Amino acid sequence: SPAGRSPAGWDAMPGTDRERYAAEFVGTYVLVMSVGCSVLTGSPLAPLCIAAALTVLVFALGGVSGAHFNPAVTTAVLFMGIIDSKTAMVYVVMQLLAGVAGGISYLFLFGRSFNLIPKSGFTWIGAGTVEVVYTFFLVFVVLNTAYTQGFSNAKAKQQFAGVAIGLSLLAGITSAGYVSGAMLNPALALGVDLASAGIGFGYCLAYMVFQLLGGVAAAGLTCVLRPSQIGDGTSGEIIHDHAKYLAEFVGLFLFAFTLGLNAIQPDNILGVFGVAAALVALVYAVSDVSGAHLNPAVTFALWARGQRDMDAGRVVMYWLCQFAGGSVGALLCVGLTWKSVPVGPQPGYTWVSVVVVETIFTFLLTLVVLCVASLSTSSNLTDFYGFAIGFAVVAGGYAVGNISGGYLNPSLVVAMDFGHAAKTARFGRSIAYVLVQILGAGFAALVFATTRKHEMKGVKSFKLTW
């Protein structure tokens, strides 16, 4: 194809250059209109609307142009040598034109617009930081779901790339929206800023620079994790140990940063969905790199059930990377907002309540992981592993978030405790959480071994015995 390697989710793109350029214009235009209409009507579900629009557009037009709809994505794809510079240049021009057209369209429709500036209480530094991080997140998911070839879970990536990409945007909007407005797209930033030129203009230039930096950083990390995917991506599946550890670190950084930014927002009805969306997107992005544990309790459960590649040394390395990544994410959140979430029983509940619910719902989460993502036999369920894991987080978050915080993850609760300690110099309440969460993971491994004895064949030793 003249446009380079096509995304993994579609056959080789058969259309002409004009068709590809038209697809990029149409997709970007509709995406910008979705943002404008959902924001200006004041919809409380605006993040869900925008993420849904991107998801369906990826599925609809991915087979035509690759469904970039974002100059940061195109820049990253060019950086990796997947498309040629001429195609990338025209893609970016069409995206920017569509962004301007979309902004003018919703301005004409409503007779008003919204200004592109950092949210109240934040400066361009805070806005730029979240734009870099969440554009990085979005582009990283695009590259690691739609543009991977020759990997063991290619089928699942092909089926769910659009959803994973949309969910990464949902996570970004619910998080970065609190600080910067969550543009995460130079074409969108330009369109919104031009539409509000009567109120003020200029921030789009800074936003675009930060977003492009995020896109390039995502491409750089993808090249480190998947060196076989540079260029035509035909050199096969090559994953080194350092890539696994780095994937766990980065995944927990993004996960903890997302949790922190959602947790500090008052009356955030989509907060749990935003956190779960981040996890689902990350699971699909790095499951074939590190296994996408993203949770020390999951790592412990996989070791306990006797998974072949999880020896004690690797468990320790995964834990170190998970706890470090989560702590960095929490510290960045506190540094940007100077807000934190205290760890412990929520008002009206006791530590007994925390022990009970964190044990039960960490058990649920880790059991789901074991049953859908660690099977040695072929199962159609393995294609849906990301959704099953994400919905376990949704169930736990809404069921017990008002009791214990609904962490279900030792690295997350330690990260939140560490972030709170940066303000209060008090740390330690997370230790009880870690103990009961590991206990819940141990119960999950026991139940898995008991209910799926056929999966334990060939396992030399089950680590948990009574």
VEXDREN-2710 file (C-alpha; in Angstrom, 1 decimal):
% VEXDREN-2710
k/r/px/py/pz
1/SER/0.0/0.0/0.0
2/PRO/1.4/3.5/-0.8
3/ALA/0.2/4.6/2.6
4/GLY/2.5/2.0/4.2
5/ARG/1.7/-0.9/6.6
6/SER/-2.0/-1.2/7.3
7/PRO/-3.3/-1.6/10.9
8/ALA/-3.4/-5.1/12.2
9/GLY/-7.1/-5.0/12.5
10/TRP/-7.8/-4.7/8.8
11/ASP/-6.7/-6.2/5.5
12/ALA/-4.3/-4.2/3.3
13/MET/-5.9/-0.9/2.6
14/PRO/-7.1/-1.2/-1.0
15/GLY/-8.3/2.4/-1.7
16/THR/-6.7/5.3/-3.5
17/ASP/-4.8/8.1/-1.9
18/ARG/-7.9/10.4/-2.3
19/GLU/-10.1/7.9/-0.5
20/ARG/-7.6/7.8/2.4
21/TYR/-7.3/11.6/2.6
22/ALA/-11.1/11.9/2.5
23/ALA/-11.5/9.4/5.3
24/GLU/-9.1/11.3/7.5
25/PHE/-11.0/14.5/6.9
26/VAL/-14.4/13.0/7.5
27/GLY/-13.3/11.1/10.6
28/THR/-11.5/14.1/12.2
29/TYR/-14.5/16.4/11.3
30/VAL/-17.0/14.2/13.0
31/LEU/-14.8/13.7/16.0
32/VAL/-14.4/17.5/16.5
33/MET/-18.2/18.0/16.0
34/SER/-18.8/15.3/18.7
35/VAL/-16.6/17.2/21.1
36/GLY/-18.3/20.6/20.3
37/CYS/-21.9/19.3/20.5
38/SER/-21.4/17.3/23.7
39/VAL/-19.6/20.1/25.5
40/LEU/-21.9/22.9/24.5
41/THR/-25.1/21.0/25.4
42/GLY/-23.6/20.4/28.8
43/SER/-24.0/16.6/28.7
44/PRO/-22.7/14.9/31.8
45/LEU/-21.8/12.0/29.6
46/ALA/-19.7/14.0/27.2
47/PRO/-16.5/11.9/27.8
48/LEU/-18.5/8.8/26.9
49/CYS/-20.0/10.4/23.8
50/ILE/-16.6/11.5/22.5
51/ALA/-14.9/8.2/23.2
52/ALA/-17.8/6.3/21.5
53/ALA/-17.5/8.5/18.4
54/LEU/-13.8/7.8/18.1
55/THR/-14.4/4.0/18.6
56/VAL/-17.0/3.8/15.8
57/LEU/-15.0/6.0/13.5
58/VAL/-12.0/3.7/13.9
59/PHE/-14.1/0.6/13.1
60/ALA/-15.8/2.4/10.2
61/LEU/-12.8/4.0/8.5
62/GLY/-9.8/2.1/9.8
63/GLY/-9.8/-0.1/6.7
64/VAL/-9.6/3.0/4.5
65/SER/-7.0/5.2/6.0
66/GLY/-5.8/3.6/9.2
67/ALA/-8.1/5.9/11.2
68/HIS/-5.5/8.3/12.6
69/PHE/-7.8/11.4/12.9
70/ASN/-5.0/13.0/14.9
71/PRO/-1.7/14.5/13.8
72/ALA/0.0/13.1/16.9
73/VAL/-1.0/9.6/15.8
74/THR/0.2/10.3/12.2
75/THR/3.5/11.7/13.5
76/ALA/4.1/8.6/15.7
77/VAL/3.3/6.2/12.8
78/LEU/5.7/8.2/10.6
79/PHE/8.4/8.0/13.4
80/MET/8.1/4.2/13.4
81/GLY/8.6/4.1/9.6
82/ILE/5.1/2.6/9.0
83/ILE/4.0/5.3/6.5
84/ASP/5.9/7.5/4.1
85/SER/6.5/11.3/4.7
86/LYS/4.3/12.4/1.8
87/THR/1.3/10.5/3.1
88/ALA/1.9/11.7/6.6
89/MET/2.1/15.3/5.5
90/VAL/-1.2/15.1/3.6
91/TYR/-2.9/13.3/6.5
92/VAL/-1.9/16.1/8.9
93/VAL/-3.1/18.8/6.5
94/MET/-6.5/17.0/6.1
95/GLN/-6.8/16.5/9.8
96/LEU/-6.0/20.2/10.6
97/LEU/-8.5/21.4/7.9
98/ALA/-11.1/19.1/9.3
99/GLY/-10.5/20.4/12.9
100/VAL/-11.0/24.0/11.7
101/ALA/-14.1/23.0/9.7
102/GLY/-15.5/21.2/12.7
103/GLY/-14.9/24.2/15.0
104/ILE/-16.6/26.6/12.6
105/SER/-19.5/24.2/12.2
106/TYR/-20.4/23.9/15.9
107/LEU/-19.8/27.7/16.3
108/PHE/-22.4/28.3/13.5
109/LEU/-24.8/25.7/15.0
110/PHE/-24.8/27.0/18.6
111/GLY/-23.7/30.6/18.0
112/ARG/-21.2/30.2/20.8
113/SER/-18.1/28.3/21.7
114/PHE/-15.8/27.4/24.6
115/ASN/-12.4/28.7/25.2
116/LEU/-9.2/26.6/25.0
117/ILE/-7.4/27.5/28.3
118/PRO/-6.2/25.5/31.3
119/LYS/-8.9/24.9/33.8
120/SER/-9.3/27.2/36.8
121/GLY/-6.4/26.8/39.3
122/PHE/-4.0/25.4/36.7
123/THR/-1.3/26.9/34.5
124/TRP/0.1/26.0/31.1
125/ILE/2.6/23.8/32.9
126/GLY/-0.1/21.6/34.4
127/ALA/-2.1/21.6/31.2
128/GLY/0.9/20.8/29.1
129/THR/1.9/17.9/31.4
130/VAL/-1.5/16.1/31.2
131/GLU/-1.7/16.8/27.5
132/VAL/1.7/15.1/27.0
133/VAL/0.8/12.1/29.3
134/TYR/-2.6/11.4/27.9
135/THR/-1.7/12.0/24.3
136/PHE/1.1/9.6/24.9
137/PHE/-1.4/7.1/26.4
138/LEU/-3.8/7.4/23.4
139/VAL/-1.1/7.1/20.8
140/PHE/0.6/4.3/22.7
141/VAL/-2.6/2.3/22.7
142/VAL/-3.1/2.9/19.0
143/LEU/0.4/1.7/18.1
144/ASN/0.2/-1.3/20.4
145/THR/-3.2/-2.5/19.3
146/ALA/-3.8/-1.4/15.7
147/TYR/-0.2/-1.6/14.5
148/THR/1.3/-4.8/15.9
149/GLN/1.9/-7.9/13.7
150/GLY/3.1/-11.4/14.4
151/PHE/2.2/-11.5/18.0
152/SER/0.4/-14.3/19.9
153/ASN/-2.8/-12.4/20.6
154/ALA/-3.1/-10.8/17.2
155/LYS/-6.8/-11.9/16.9
156/ALA/-7.9/-10.1/20.0
157/LYS/-6.0/-7.0/19.0
158/GLN/-7.6/-7.1/15.5
159/GLN/-11.1/-7.4/17.0
160/PHE/-10.9/-4.8/19.8
161/ALA/-8.4/-2.2/18.7
162/GLY/-11.1/0.4/18.1
163/VAL/-12.6/-0.2/21.5
164/ALA/-9.2/-0.1/23.3
165/ILE/-8.4/3.2/21.5
166/GLY/-11.8/4.7/22.4
167/LEU/-11.3/3.6/26.1
168/SER/-7.9/5.2/26.2
169/LEU/-9.5/8.5/25.1
170/LEU/-12.2/8.0/27.8
171/ALA/-9.6/7.6/30.4
172/GLY/-7.8/10.7/29.2
173/ILE/-10.9/12.9/29.1
174/THR/-12.1/11.9/32.6
175/SER/-8.6/12.6/33.9
176/ALA/-6.9/15.4/31.9
177/GLY/-10.3/17.2/31.4
178/TYR/-10.0/18.4/35.0
179/VAL/-6.7/20.2/34.2
180/SER/-6.5/21.1/30.5
181/GLY/-9.8/20.3/28.9
182/ALA/-8.3/17.1/27.4
183/MET/-7.8/18.0/23.8
184/LEU/-5.1/15.3/23.2
185/ASN/-5.3/16.1/19.5
186/PRO/-3.6/19.0/17.6
187/ALA/-6.5/19.1/15.1
188/LEU/-9.0/19.4/17.9
189/ALA/-7.0/22.0/19.7
190/LEU/-6.7/24.2/16.6
191/GLY/-10.4/23.9/15.8
192/VAL/-11.5/24.7/19.3
193/ASP/-9.1/27.6/19.6
194/LEU/-10.2/29.1/16.3
195/ALA/-13.8/28.7/17.1
196/SER/-13.3/30.7/20.3
197/ALA/-11.0/33.3/18.8
198/GLY/-13.4/36.0/19.9
199/ILE/-12.8/35.0/23.5
200/GLY/-9.1/34.4/23.2
201/PHE/-6.6/32.6/20.9
202/GLY/-3.1/31.2/21.1
203/TYR/-3.1/28.3/23.6
204/CYS/-3.6/25.8/20.7
205/LEU/0.1/26.4/19.7
206/ALA/1.4/25.3/23.1
207/TYR/-1.2/22.4/23.3
208/MET/-0.1/21.2/19.8
209/VAL/3.6/21.1/20.8
210/PHE/2.8/19.1/24.0
211/GLN/0.6/16.7/22.1
212/LEU/3.2/16.0/19.4
213/LEU/5.7/15.4/22.1
214/GLY/3.4/12.8/23.6
215/GLY/2.9/11.1/20.3
216/VAL/6.7/10.9/19.6
217/ALA/7.3/9.6/23.1
218/ALA/4.7/6.9/22.5
219/ALA/6.4/5.9/19.3
220/GLY/9.8/5.8/21.1
221/LEU/8.5/3.6/23.9
222/THR/6.8/1.2/21.4
223/CYS/10.1/0.9/19.5
224/VAL/11.8/-0.1/22.8
225/LEU/9.1/-2.6/23.8
226/ARG/8.6/-4.0/20.2
227/PRO/11.7/-3.5/18.1
228/SER/10.4/-6.0/15.6
229/GLN/7.5/-3.6/14.8
230/ILE/9.7/-0.8/13.3
231/GLY/9.2/-0.4/9.6
232/ASP/7.3/-3.2/7.9
233/GLY/6.8/-5.2/11.1
234/THR/7.7/-8.5/9.6
235/SER/10.6/-9.6/11.8
236/GLY/8.4/-11.5/14.2
237/GLU/7.7/-11.6/17.9
238/ILE/10.6/-10.4/20.0
239/ILE/10.1/-9.5/23.7
240/HIS/13.0/-9.1/26.1
241/ASP/12.8/-9.1/29.9
242/HIS/13.6/-5.4/30.2
243/ALA/10.6/-4.7/28.0
244/LYS/8.3/-6.6/30.3
245/TYR/9.5/-4.7/33.3
246/LEU/9.2/-1.4/31.5
247/ALA/5.7/-2.2/30.4
248/GLU/4.6/-2.9/33.9
249/PHE/6.2/0.3/35.2
250/VAL/4.6/2.5/32.5
251/GLY/1.3/0.8/32.8
252/LEU/1.1/1.4/36.6
253/PHE/2.3/5.0/36.2
254/LEU/-0.6/5.7/33.8
255/PHE/-3.1/3.7/35.9
256/ALA/-2.2/5.4/39.2
257/PHE/-2.1/8.9/37.6
258/THR/-5.5/8.2/36.1
259/LEU/-6.9/7.0/39.5
260/GLY/-5.5/10.0/41.3
261/LEU/-6.9/12.6/38.9
262/ASN/-10.3/10.9/38.9
263/ALA/-10.4/10.4/42.7
264/ILE/-9.8/14.1/43.6
265/GLN/-12.7/15.3/41.4
266/PRO/-15.9/16.0/43.3
267/ASP/-19.1/14.3/42.0
268/ASN/-17.2/12.5/39.2
269/ILE/-19.9/10.1/38.0
270/LEU/-17.7/8.6/35.3
271/GLY/-14.6/8.3/37.5
272/VAL/-14.8/4.5/38.0
273/PHE/-15.4/4.1/34.3
274/GLY/-12.4/6.2/33.5
275/VAL/-10.1/4.2/35.7
276/ALA/-11.5/0.9/34.3
277/ALA/-11.2/2.2/30.8
278/ALA/-7.5/2.9/31.4
279/LEU/-7.0/-0.7/32.6
280/VAL/-8.8/-2.2/29.7
281/ALA/-6.8/-0.2/27.2
282/LEU/-3.5/-1.0/28.9
283/VAL/-4.4/-4.7/29.1
284/TYR/-4.9/-4.9/25.3
285/ALA/-1.9/-2.8/24.6
286/VAL/0.7/-4.7/26.7
287/SER/-0.7/-8.1/27.3
288/ASP/1.6/-9.6/24.8
289/VAL/4.6/-7.8/26.3
290/SER/4.4/-8.3/30.0
291/GLY/1.1/-10.2/30.4
292/ALA/-0.4/-6.9/31.6
293/HIS/-0.5/-7.9/35.2
294/LEU/-0.6/-4.2/36.3
295/ASN/-1.3/-5.4/39.8
296/PRO/0.9/-7.1/42.4
297/ALA/-2.0/-9.2/43.6
298/VAL/-2.4/-10.6/40.0
299/THR/1.3/-11.3/39.8
300/PHE/1.1/-13.2/43.1
301/ALA/-1.9/-15.2/42.0
302/LEU/-0.3/-16.2/38.7
303/TRP/2.8/-17.3/40.6
304/ALA/0.7/-19.2/43.2
305/ARG/-1.2/-21.1/40.5
306/GLY/2.2/-22.2/39.0
307/GLN/2.3/-20.3/35.8
308/ARG/5.5/-21.4/34.1
309/ASP/7.1/-18.1/33.3
310/MET/6.5/-16.7/36.8
311/ASP/9.4/-17.7/39.1
312/ALA/10.2/-15.9/42.3
313/GLY/12.8/-13.6/40.7
314/ARG/10.4/-12.4/38.1
315/VAL/7.7/-11.8/40.7
316/VAL/10.1/-9.6/42.6
317/MET/11.0/-7.6/39.5
318/TYR/7.4/-7.2/38.5
319/TRP/6.5/-6.0/42.0
320/LEU/9.3/-3.5/42.1
321/CYS/8.3/-2.0/38.7
322/GLN/4.6/-2.0/39.7
323/PHE/5.1/-0.2/43.0
324/ALA/7.6/2.2/41.5
325/GLY/5.4/3.1/38.5
326/GLY/2.3/3.6/40.7
327/SER/4.2/5.8/43.2
328/VAL/5.6/8.0/40.4
329/GLY/2.1/8.4/38.9
330/ALA/0.6/9.4/42.3
331/LEU/3.4/11.8/43.1
332/LEU/2.9/13.5/39.7
333/CYS/-0.8/13.8/40.4
334/VAL/-0.1/15.4/43.8
335/GLY/2.6/17.7/42.3
336/LEU/0.2/19.0/39.7
337/THR/-2.9/19.5/41.8
338/TRP/-1.6/19.5/45.4
339/LYS/-4.6/17.3/46.2
340/SER/-4.5/13.8/47.5
341/VAL/-6.8/11.0/48.7
342/PRO/-6.4/9.7/52.2
343/VAL/-6.3/5.9/52.4
344/GLY/-8.6/4.2/54.9
345/PRO/-12.2/3.4/55.7
346/GLN/-14.6/5.9/54.2
347/PRO/-16.9/7.9/56.6
348/GLY/-19.3/5.6/58.4
349/TYR/-17.2/2.4/58.0
350/THR/-14.5/0.6/59.9
351/TRP/-11.4/-1.3/59.2
352/VAL/-13.3/-4.5/59.5
353/SER/-15.4/-3.3/56.5
354/VAL/-12.2/-2.6/54.6
355/VAL/-10.8/-6.0/55.3
356/VAL/-13.9/-7.8/54.1
357/VAL/-14.6/-5.9/50.9
358/GLU/-11.0/-5.5/49.7
359/THR/-10.5/-9.2/50.2
360/ILE/-13.7/-10.2/48.4
361/PHE/-13.3/-7.9/45.4
362/THR/-9.6/-8.4/45.0
363/PHE/-10.5/-12.1/45.0
364/LEU/-13.0/-11.4/42.2
365/LEU/-10.6/-9.4/40.1
366/THR/-7.7/-11.9/40.3
367/LEU/-10.0/-14.9/39.8
368/VAL/-11.3/-13.2/36.6
369/VAL/-7.7/-12.7/35.4
370/LEU/-6.8/-16.3/36.1
371/CYS/-9.9/-17.7/34.4
372/VAL/-9.8/-15.5/31.2
373/ALA/-6.2/-14.6/30.7
374/SER/-4.1/-17.5/32.0
375/LEU/-5.7/-20.5/30.4
376/SER/-3.4/-23.0/28.7
377/THR/-6.2/-24.4/26.5
378/SER/-7.8/-22.5/23.7
379/SER/-10.9/-20.6/24.7
380/ASN/-13.0/-17.9/23.0
381/LEU/-13.0/-16.1/26.3
382/THR/-9.4/-15.2/25.9
383/ASP/-10.4/-12.7/23.2
384/PHE/-12.5/-10.9/25.7
385/TYR/-10.0/-10.9/28.6
386/GLY/-9.6/-7.1/28.7
387/PHE/-13.4/-6.4/29.0
388/ALA/-13.8/-9.1/31.7
389/ILE/-11.0/-7.6/33.8
390/GLY/-12.2/-4.1/33.3
391/PHE/-15.8/-4.9/34.4
392/ALA/-14.4/-6.6/37.5
393/VAL/-12.9/-3.1/38.3
394/VAL/-16.2/-1.4/37.6
395/ALA/-18.0/-3.9/39.8
396/GLY/-15.5/-3.4/42.7
397/GLY/-15.2/0.4/42.2
398/TYR/-18.9/1.1/42.4
399/ALA/-19.7/-1.6/45.0
400/VAL/-17.1/-0.8/47.6
401/GLY/-15.6/2.5/46.6
402/ASN/-17.6/4.3/49.2
403/ILE/-16.5/1.8/51.8
404/SER/-12.8/1.2/51.3
405/GLY/-11.9/3.3/48.2
406/GLY/-12.2/0.1/46.1
407/TYR/-8.5/-0.1/45.3
408/LEU/-8.2/-3.9/44.8
409/ASN/-4.5/-3.4/43.8
410/PRO/-1.6/-3.2/46.3
411/SER/0.5/-0.9/44.0
412/LEU/-2.4/1.6/43.6
413/VAL/-3.2/1.8/47.3
414/VAL/0.5/2.2/48.2
415/ALA/0.8/4.9/45.5
416/MET/-2.2/6.8/46.9
417/ASP/-0.8/6.5/50.4
418/PHE/2.6/7.6/49.2
419/GLY/1.0/10.6/47.4
420/HIS/-0.9/11.6/50.5
421/ALA/2.2/11.3/52.6
422/ALA/3.9/13.9/50.3
423/LYS/1.4/16.4/51.7
424/THR/0.9/15.1/55.3
425/ALA/4.1/13.2/56.1
426/ARG/2.0/10.3/57.3
427/PHE/2.3/6.9/55.6
428/GLY/1.4/3.4/56.5
429/ARG/-2.4/2.8/56.3
430/SER/-1.9/1.1/52.9
431/ILE/-0.1/-1.8/54.6
432/ALA/-3.3/-3.4/55.8
433/TYR/-4.8/-3.1/52.4
434/VAL/-1.8/-4.8/50.8
435/LEU/-2.0/-7.8/53.2
436/VAL/-5.8/-8.4/52.6
437/GLN/-5.5/-7.9/48.8
438/ILE/-2.7/-10.5/48.7
439/LEU/-4.9/-12.8/50.8
440/GLY/-7.7/-12.3/48.3
441/ALA/-5.4/-13.2/45.5
442/GLY/-4.3/-16.3/47.3
443/PHE/-7.9/-17.4/47.7
444/ALA/-8.5/-16.8/44.0
445/ALA/-5.5/-19.0/43.1
446/LEU/-6.9/-21.8/45.4
447/VAL/-10.4/-21.5/43.8
448/PHE/-8.9/-21.6/40.3
449/ALA/-6.9/-24.7/41.2
450/THR/-9.9/-26.4/42.6
451/THR/-12.4/-25.5/39.9
452/ARG/-10.1/-25.9/36.9
453/LYS/-8.0/-29.0/37.7
454/HIS/-7.4/-29.6/34.0
455/GLU/-5.5/-26.3/33.8
456/MET/-3.2/-27.6/36.6
457/LYS/-2.0/-30.6/34.6
458/GLY/1.7/-30.2/34.0
459/VAL/2.1/-27.7/36.9
460/LYS/4.9/-29.2/39.0
461/SER/3.8/-27.5/42.2
462/PHE/1.0/-25.4/43.4
463/LYS/2.6/-22.7/45.5
464/LEU/-0.3/-22.4/48.1
465/THR/-0.8/-25.5/50.2
466/TRP/-2.5/-26.0/53.5
END
